[in-house]
Structures are given as structure tokens and as C-alpha cells.
Amino acid sequence: MARIETGRILIRGGRLADPARRRAEPADILVEDGVIRALGADLPAPADARIEDATGLLLHPGLVNAHTHGHGGLARGLADRWTLELLLAAAPWMGGGRSLADKKLSTQLCTAEMAMKGVTACYDLHAEAPLPTRDGLDAAAEAYAEVGLRAVIAPMVADRTVWEAVPGLKDALPEPLRRQVEGAGPAPGEATLAAMAEILRHWRWAGEDIRAALAPTIPLHCADSFLCGCARLAEEHGVPLQSHVAESKLQALAGLQRYGRSLVRHLDALGLVGPRFSAAHGIWLTDDDLRLLADRGAAIAHNPGSNMRLGNGMFRLRRALDLGVAIGIGTDGVSSSDTSNMYEAMRAAFQLAAVQGPDPAEWVSAEEVWRAGTLGSARLLGFDDIGAIAPGMKADIVFLDLAHPNWMPLNGTVNQLVHTEDATALRHVMVGGRMILRDRRLLTIDLARLAREAEAARARLEALNAEKRALFTLLEPVVRSFCPAFARQPYPVRRYLCDGG
């Protein structure tokens, strides 16, 4: 169990968000040792229960973020008109020189934001260079434990650089720059696999619902032997796997060139695709790819904000749901999509589906989006006891103020949660029966201290990484010209808004 509020709590007088009802109806919630035991109108209060007055408040299950990157917290605001490949090329500058304290701080910044915006659990693909460490993953886990969120934390790993992954990109560099990028990169695959095995063997956070996973970052950035090693470790330790799959058109094209088949087909042939596997983004997947994921019981973490922010294209949410793929919704990291706001991510998921055709019958509904951002994401994380307010589920509950303009009037609960709410009506957040945010104030961590530490770290890392930033300035024009040209090649599917590419 995560850190919980022991004993009994009766949450009285609130209105319960229920997708089966157009308008939230009054309902009391009885919580015992962090678990919901009963729901109903005017529940009798046990003699030993603490009463939590929810009069005037709307209660909904904590949102579940299916894909984010805690290491990106200190890199917020660095990117502007960047493609995914530019972001990858900038990674040594954006994340370089981090101390152990910096790694924890970066994750704390993201975790605090999620808590203040109604997220109670997430899937964090956490990067360290040149390889993952027990201390680094422990620091990330400490950040979640201190703020009070549940998490799945996966070391995000590779044994190739972006310069090796994109066909022809390294050769397009001038010789001096080529020598510089050849001298830097991840640790050898065997060393990284050994490091991950060590992390999994010694993981000590499961008792706080902070679980371990694995994240071979992008298939093209991993040798087949390395991907197979990740699959073996996941099987041996019974942990989930997540990878960025067909996020950009360039990835889809490069995969077809390298493997002679789609990225999903290749991962399936290597044994990675199964019920514990999720593909992040999945924009450039074909119908056959989607059917394969559905048949294998795999899932997709849909990240509409970053898909648009990085210019990667439009994921076909309606089609994926129709073909039976399990879907969760994520925000991606704040270095690539700028916010950890799941309300915004859900709204963007609806809107991005709607602009793909004129017939509303081919869009998604608010209820489908809501389910993806709660129960769908929870399933993707491997949790079967979060994502809903029901007996037997953990008491992860968000309290919204019905006197806020977002809820004037209350016409349609789930409709307004998806289309209107933006976290500004949020009043309290409970995780496992324990209030971690009350009256819009985070109770578990000192935000003023975080702000001071973040600014100090920014100034120090900016100076420390000046040479890496200068190198990226030289590399950027090559990536900016080469990668879009590569992506103009024909591919069997089209996912851009306005052209035939």
C-alpha cells in the first residue's frame, strides 16, 4: 500500500462524478485504511469515523498520467520550434551535469505539478546518462513518495544515439562535429542491462505503490539484442515495458528501412509485445499494427499535447478504440509538452480526434476520453484498484469546487470535466485516504523551497552545460534540414493535418 490515512473517513455531502449519469448526484463515501468501502446517500457514520465535509464539491477519481518524464522538470521552457529529433539532439545539453539532488529535484517539480492538477498516479520514463543507477532511480522514487503520488518508474535506456538511429544523419554532419558526437553516447548495452537488473533486484518502493518498469526508449535507438535483453528482464521480474513507437514519421520510415517491416511488427517478432507492453504515441501505426497490439493485449499511451507540440501528427484515437486497443492518456514530459495537466491532455485528445473528419460519429465521446484518462491509464500502469470511485478501489479522490465558474451551471459532469475543467476549480486531492492537497495548498512538500532550489539549479546547470549548448547550436541546423527532408519520403499512412505526407 502507498502511504495511507489509517482508520475510517466518511466523506459527506459531495457530488460524485459518474459517467453513467449526466449530472453528478449526492453520495457519501466511506473510506477505511485508504480503501473505499461503501458509497451511498446519507451513509451512517461509524462511531470512530472522521467526517470530511465535501458540501459544494464534485468528487472524481484521481487522474492517471500514462506517460511522462520526471527527469525533464528542470528543462521546462527550453524548447520552442523543435521536432522530436531536435529534442533528442538537445538532450545532452538539456539534461547534462545533473547531480543526484538535481535528479530528485527535477522529478519533484513534475510530481508537485501533477498533484496540484489532480493526477494521483503516473508512468515515468526516467533518463540518466550514460546508464541508469540505483541511486538515481531511488531519488526519483523518493520524490514521488514525499509528494504522495503513486508511480511506475522505468529507466529509459538505449545503446545507440540519435545520430546512429536515423539513417544518414551522422554522415550529414561535418567531420569535426561527427567526431564530437561519436565520442559521446550511452553505455554499452550489456552494462545497461546489468544496471537495470541490479535496480530491479533491489527495488524497495513497491510497498508505497511506486513500482519499477523498463523503457527501451525508441526501438531504433536499441540493438535487437538489447531489446531482447529488456524483454527477458521484464519477464523475469514481472514488470511492464513501455517504448516510444512510431512517434514521428521519421521513426516509422527508418524502421521500415532498417527492419523491412513496421516497428510494431519488429518488436512483436522480438517478443516484446504482450499484455505488459505499451507503446507511447503510436501516431504512425497502420491498422495492422493496431490490430496486432489489440490481439496481444498491449496498450497505447496517447499524448496529444506533445504530438502536436513536436509536429508529429495526429493519432487516430477513434480507430484505435474501434479496433480494440487499450488506451491511456499522458501528458509527456514538461520539456516536450510544457505541462503535466491531464485535464488539458484529455481535452486535446477529444479535439485532435474531432479535427480528423467532419462526421461526429467518427469522433470520440467525452466519456471515452474520461475513461482513457482514468481507468485506461491505470490499466496501462498495471493497477487494477485505481481510476474509479467504487467499493474496493483505493481512495484516490479529487475534490473540485462547484462554485467555480467552470461549473456554473452543472449541466453535464463528464462533459465539463473533459471540455471545461483546467485544474483551476481543484480544491483538495486525496491519495489513499490521505489529503496531500487541501484548499489548493500542497501539504507534503514546501513549494517555496522547491522554487528556490529550482532557480539555483537552473543557474548552475546553465553554466555547467554551456559547452554542450554551444555544440547543439552547431548541430541544430543539420538536424533541422536533414530530418524533415528524410520525413518527406512516402509512407503507407498519413497523419499530418494539411498535406499528403
C-alpha positions in Angstrom: 0.0 0.0 0.0 1.0 3.6 -0.5 1.3 5.8 2.5 -2.3 5.9 3.7 -4.6 7.5 6.2 -5.4 4.7 8.6 -8.8 4.4 10.3 -12.2 5.4 8.9 -13.2 8.6 7.0 -16.7 9.5 5.9 -16.7 11.9 3.0 -20.1 13.5 3.3 -22.1 15.9 1.2 -20.3 15.8 -2.1 -21.5 15.1 -5.6 -20.0 12.0 -7.3 -18.8 12.2 -10.9 -20.3 9.1 -12.6 -20.0 8.5 -16.3 -23.3 6.7 -16.2 -25.2 9.8 -15.1 -25.4 13.1 -16.9 -25.3 15.1 -13.7 -23.3 14.2 -10.5 -25.6 13.1 -7.7 -25.0 13.5 -4.0 -23.2 10.5 -2.5 -21.2 9.8 0.7 -18.0 7.8 0.6 -16.8 5.6 3.4 -13.0 5.1 3.4 -11.3 2.6 5.6 -7.5 2.3 5.8 -7.2 4.1 2.4 -9.7 1.9 0.6 -13.3 2.8 -0.4 -15.7 0.6 1.4 -19.1 2.0 0.7 -20.9 4.6 -1.4 -24.4 5.9 -1.0 -26.7 8.8 0.0 -26.8 9.6 3.7 -24.5 6.8 4.8 -24.5 6.2 8.6 -21.3 7.5 10.2 -19.3 4.8 12.1 -18.6 6.0 15.7 -14.9 6.1 15.1 -15.0 7.8 11.6 -13.6 11.2 10.9 -16.0 13.4 8.9 -14.7 15.1 5.8 -17.2 17.7 4.7 -17.5 17.8 0.9 -20.5 20.1 0.7 -20.4 22.1 -2.6 -17.7 19.9 -4.0 -17.6 17.5 -7.0 -15.6 14.3 -6.4 -13.9 12.4 -9.2 -11.2 9.7 -9.2 -7.6 10.8 -9.3 -6.3 11.2 -12.9 -3.7 8.8 -14.1 -0.9 10.0 -16.4 0.1 7.2 -18.8 3.3 8.7 -20.0 5.7 11.4 -18.6 9.4 12.1 -17.9 10.3 13.2 -14.4 13.9 14.0 -15.5 12.5 16.8 -17.7 11.3 19.0 -14.9 14.4 21.2 -14.9 14.3 21.6 -18.7 10.9 23.2 -18.8 10.8 26.1 -21.3 13.9 25.4 -23.2 12.3 24.2 -26.5 10.3 26.2 -29.0 10.0 25.2 -32.6 11.6 21.8 -32.2 10.8 18.5 -33.8 11.3 15.3 -31.8 14.6 14.7 -33.4 15.8 18.2 -32.4 14.7 17.4 -28.9 16.7 14.2 -28.9 19.8 16.0 -30.2 19.4 18.6 -27.5 19.2 16.0 -24.7 22.9 16.1 -23.6 22.6 19.9 -23.1 19.1 19.9 -21.5 19.9 17.1 -19.0 23.6 17.2 -18.6 25.6 17.6 -15.5 22.9 16.5 -13.1 23.8 15.7 -9.5 21.7 13.2 -7.5 20.0 16.1 -5.8 19.2 17.6 -9.3 17.6 14.3 -10.4 15.4 14.2 -7.3 14.5 17.9 -7.7 13.6 17.6 -11.3 11.1 14.8 -10.5 9.8 16.7 -7.5 8.9 19.6 -9.8 6.9 17.4 -12.1 5.3 15.5 -9.2 4.2 18.6 -7.3 2.6 20.0 -10.5 0.7 16.7 -11.1 -0.5 16.6 -7.5 -1.8 20.2 -7.8 -3.6 19.4 -11.1 -5.4 16.2 -10.0 -3.0 13.5 -11.0 -2.6 10.8 -8.4 -0.5 8.2 -10.4 1.8 8.2 -13.4 4.1 6.2 -15.6 7.5 8.0 -15.5 10.1 7.1 -18.1 13.2 8.4 -16.3 16.5 9.0 -18.1 20.0 9.0 -16.7 23.3 9.2 -18.7 25.3 7.2 -19.5 23.3 4.5 -17.8 20.6 4.1 -15.1 21.7 3.9 -11.5 20.1 2.6 -8.3 20.8 5.9 -6.6 19.2 7.8 -9.4 16.0 5.7 -9.6 15.8 5.8 -5.7 16.0 9.6 -5.9 13.1 9.7 -8.4 11.1 7.3 -6.2 11.8 9.5 -3.1 10.3 12.4 -5.0 7.0 10.6 -5.6 6.9 9.2 -2.0 7.5 12.6 -0.5 4.8 14.3 -2.5 2.5 11.4 -2.0 1.7 10.0 -5.5 1.7 6.5 -6.9 4.0 5.8 -9.8 5.5 3.3 -12.2 9.2 4.4 -12.8 11.0 2.9 -15.8 14.7 3.6 -16.6 14.6 4.9 -20.1 17.5 3.3 -21.9 19.2 2.8 -25.2 22.5 1.6 -26.6 22.6 3.9 -29.7 22.4 7.6 -30.1 20.0 9.6 -32.3 23.0 10.0 -34.7 23.2 6.2 -35.2 19.4 5.7 -35.1 18.5 8.0 -38.0 19.9 6.6 -41.3 22.3 9.0 -42.9 22.1 11.7 -40.1 25.7 11.2 -38.8 27.1 11.2 -42.3 25.4 14.5 -42.9 27.5 16.1 -40.2 30.7 18.0 -41.0 33.7 15.8 -39.9 34.6 17.8 -36.8 31.0 17.6 -35.5 30.8 13.9 -36.4 33.9 13.2 -34.3 32.3 15.0 -31.3 29.0 13.1 -31.4 30.9 9.8 -31.9 32.7 10.5 -28.6 29.5 10.7 -26.6 26.7 8.2 -26.1 25.1 5.7 -23.8 27.0 2.9 -22.1 27.3 -0.4 -23.9 24.1 -2.5 -23.9 25.4 -5.2 -21.6 26.4 -2.7 -19.0 23.0 -1.0 -19.1 21.2 -4.4 -18.9 23.3 -5.3 -15.9 22.5 -1.9 -14.2 18.7 -2.5 -14.8 18.9 -6.0 -13.4 20.5 -4.5 -10.3 17.8 -1.9 -10.0 15.0 -4.4 -10.3 16.6 -6.9 -7.8 16.9 -4.2 -5.2 13.7 -2.2 -5.8 12.3 -1.2 -2.4 9.4 1.0 -3.2 6.6 -1.4 -4.1 5.1 -1.1 -0.6 4.4 2.6 -1.3 2.8 1.7 -4.7 5.9 3.1 -6.5 6.7 0.3 -8.9 9.5 -0.4 -11.3 9.3 -1.0 -15.1 11.5 -0.9 -18.1 11.6 1.6 -21.0 13.8 0.8 -24.1 13.4 4.4 -25.3 12.9 4.1 -29.1 13.3 0.8 -30.9 15.7 2.4 -33.5 17.9 3.5 -30.6 18.3 -0.1 -29.4 20.1 -3.1 -30.9 17.9 -6.1 -31.3 20.0 -8.0 -28.7 19.4 -5.1 -26.3 15.6 -5.1 -26.8 15.6 -8.8 -26.2 17.5 -8.3 -23.0 14.9 -5.8 -21.9 12.2 -8.3 -22.7 13.9 -11.0 -20.7 14.3 -8.7 -17.6 10.7 -7.7 -17.8 9.6 -11.3 -17.9 11.9 -12.4 -15.1 10.8 -9.6 -12.8 7.1 -9.4 -13.9 7.3 -5.6 -14.7 5.8 -3.5 -17.5 7.6 -2.3 -20.6 7.0 0.9 -22.4 8.7 2.3 -25.5 8.2 5.3 -27.9 6.9 3.6 -31.0 6.2 5.3 -34.3 6.1 8.7 -32.6 7.3 10.5 -35.7 7.0 9.8 -39.4 10.8 9.7 -39.5 10.8 6.8 -37.0 8.2 4.9 -39.0 10.2 5.4 -42.2 13.5 4.5 -40.6 12.0 1.4 -39.1 10.7 0.2 -42.4 14.1 0.8 -44.0 16.0 -1.0 -41.2 13.7 -3.9 -40.4 11.7 -4.3 -43.6 8.6 -4.2 -41.5 6.8 -1.9 -39.1 8.2 -1.1 -35.7 5.3 -2.9 -34.0 5.9 -6.0 -36.2 9.5 -6.0 -35.4 9.0 -5.6 -31.6 6.5 -8.4 -31.8 8.9 -10.7 -33.5 11.4 -10.0 -30.7 8.9 -10.9 -28.1 8.2 -7.5 -26.5 4.6 -7.1 -27.4 2.2 -8.5 -24.8 -0.2 -7.6 -22.0 2.5 -5.7 -20.1 3.7 -3.7 -23.1 2.6 -0.2 -24.0 3.5 1.9 -27.0 3.9 5.6 -26.3 2.4 7.9 -29.0 1.9 5.3 -31.8 0.9 8.1 -34.3 2.2 6.4 -37.4 0.8 2.9 -36.8 -1.2 1.1 -39.5 -4.5 -0.7 -39.0 -2.5 -4.0 -39.0 -0.2 -2.6 -36.2 -3.3 -1.6 -34.1 -4.9 -5.0 -34.6 -1.7 -6.7 -33.5 -1.5 -4.6 -30.4 -5.1 -5.4 -29.6 -4.6 -9.1 -30.3 -1.6 -9.2 -27.9 -3.4 -7.3 -25.2 -1.0 -4.4 -25.4 -1.8 -0.7 -24.9 -1.1 2.7 -26.3 -0.2 5.8 -24.2 -1.8 8.7 -26.2 0.0 12.0 -25.7 -2.0 14.5 -27.8 -0.3 17.6 -26.4 3.2 16.6 -27.3 2.1 15.0 -30.6 1.0 18.5 -31.7 3.8 20.4 -29.9 6.6 18.5 -31.7 4.7 18.4 -35.0 4.5 14.6 -35.1 0.9 14.3 -36.4 -2.5 13.1 -35.4 -3.1 9.8 -33.6 -6.3 8.1 -34.7 -7.9 7.6 -31.3 -11.3 6.6 -32.7 -9.8 3.9 -35.0 -7.6 2.5 -32.2 -10.6 2.2 -29.9 -12.7 0.6 -32.6 -10.0 -2.0 -33.2 -9.9 -2.9 -29.5 -6.6 -1.3 -28.4 -6.4 -0.4 -24.7 -5.8 3.3 -24.5 -4.4 5.5 -21.7 -3.7 9.3 -21.9 -0.5 11.0 -21.0 1.0 14.5 -20.9 4.5 13.5 -21.9 7.4 15.4 -20.2 7.4 19.1 -19.5 10.5 19.6 -21.6 8.4 18.5 -24.7 4.8 19.4 -23.9 5.4 22.1 -21.2 2.7 20.9 -18.7 1.6 17.9 -16.7 -2.0 19.0 -16.8 -4.1 15.9 -17.5 -7.3 17.9 -17.9 -5.7 19.7 -20.8 -4.4 16.4 -22.2 -7.9 14.9 -22.2 -9.4 17.9 -23.8 -6.7 17.8 -26.5 -7.4 14.1 -27.1 -11.0 14.9 -27.9 -10.2 17.9 -30.1 -7.5 16.1 -32.0 -9.9 13.3 -32.8 -12.5 15.8 -33.9 -10.4 17.6 -36.5 -9.8 14.4 -38.4 -13.1 14.3 -40.1 -16.5 16.1 -40.5 -18.7 13.3 -39.1 -19.2 13.5 -35.3 -20.0 9.8 -35.4 -16.3 9.3 -36.2 -15.1 11.3 -33.2 -14.7 10.2 -29.7 -17.0 10.9 -26.8 -16.2 12.8 -23.6 -17.0 9.5 -21.7 -14.4 7.6 -23.8 -11.8 10.2 -23.2 -12.5 10.3 -19.5 -12.2 6.5 -19.2 -8.9 6.6 -21.0 -7.5 9.2 -18.6 -8.6 7.2 -15.6 -9.2 3.5 -15.8 -7.5 3.2 -19.2 -4.3 4.8 -17.9 -4.5 2.8 -14.7 -4.7 -0.5 -16.6 -1.6 0.6 -18.7 0.3 1.2 -15.4 -0.7 -2.3 -14.2 -3.0 -1.0 -11.4 -6.5 -2.6 -11.1 -7.5 -0.7 -8.0 -7.3 2.9 -9.0 -9.1 5.1 -11.6 -12.6 4.9 -10.3 -14.6 5.7 -7.1 -16.1 2.4 -6.1 -16.0 -0.1 -3.3 -12.7 -1.9 -3.2 -10.8 0.8 -5.0 -8.1 2.9 -3.4 -9.3 6.3 -2.1 -7.6 8.5 -4.7 -10.1 11.3 -4.9 -10.0 14.8 -6.4 -12.4 17.5 -5.0 -13.5 20.3 -7.3 -15.3 23.5 -6.2 -18.7 23.6 -7.8 -18.8 27.4 -7.0 -16.0 27.9 -9.6 -17.1 29.4 -13.0 -16.0 26.1 -14.7 -19.1 24.5 -13.0 -21.7 27.3 -13.4 -24.1 25.7 -14.1 -23.6 21.9 -13.7 -25.1 20.7 -16.9 -23.0 17.6 -17.7 -20.4 16.3 -15.3 -18.1 14.2 -17.5 -18.7 16.6 -20.4 -17.5 19.5 -18.3 -14.6 17.5 -16.9 -13.2 16.9 -20.4 -14.2 20.1 -22.1 -14.1 22.8 -19.4 -12.1 21.8 -16.3 -8.4 23.0 -16.4 -7.4 22.4 -12.7 -8.5 25.9 -11.6 -11.5 24.6 -9.8 -9.4 22.0 -7.9 -9.8 22.3 -4.1 -8.4 19.1 -2.5 -6.5 15.9 -3.5 -6.6 12.7 -1.5 -4.4 9.7 -2.2 -5.1 6.5 -0.2 -7.4 8.5 2.1 -4.6 10.9 2.9 -5.1 14.6 2.0 -1.9 15.7 0.1 -3.5 18.9 -1.1 -6.1 20.9 0.9 -7.6 24.3 -0.1 -5.2 24.4 -3.1 -2.1 24.1 -0.8 0.2 21.2 -1.1 0.7 19.7 2.3 3.5 17.3 1.7 6.3 19.5 0.3 7.4 23.1 0.6 6.8 24.7 -2.8 8.7 27.9 -1.9 11.8 25.8 -1.1 11.3 23.9 -4.4 11.2 27.2 -6.3 14.4 28.4 -4.7 16.2 25.1 -5.4 15.0 25.0 -9.0 16.2 28.5 -9.7 19.6 27.8 -8.2 19.9 24.5 -10.1 18.9 26.3 -13.4 21.7 28.9 -13.0 24.3 26.3 -12.1 23.3 23.8 -14.8 23.2 26.6 -17.4 26.8 27.5 -16.7 27.9 23.8 -16.4 26.3 22.8 -19.8 27.4 25.9 -21.7 29.7 23.8 -24.0 27.0 21.3 -24.7 24.6 24.0 -25.6 27.2 25.5 -27.9 27.6 22.1 -29.6 23.9 21.8 -30.0 23.8 25.2 -31.7 26.2 23.8 -34.3 24.3 20.5 -34.7 20.8 22.1 -34.8 20.9 23.4 -38.5 21.9 19.9 -39.7 19.1 18.2 -37.8 16.6 20.9 -38.8 17.3 20.4 -42.5 18.1 16.7 -42.7 15.3 15.2 -40.7 12.3 16.9 -42.3 13.8 16.1 -45.7 14.0 12.4 -44.7 10.4 12.5 -43.4 9.1 13.7 -46.8 9.5 10.2 -48.2 6.3 8.4 -48.8 4.8 6.1 -46.1 1.7 4.0 -46.3 -0.3 6.1 -43.8 -0.9 9.9 -43.5 -1.0 11.6 -40.1 -0.4 15.3 -40.9 -3.2 17.8 -40.9 -2.8 19.7 -44.1 -0.6 17.9 -46.6 -0.3 14.5 -48.2 2.7 13.4 -46.2 
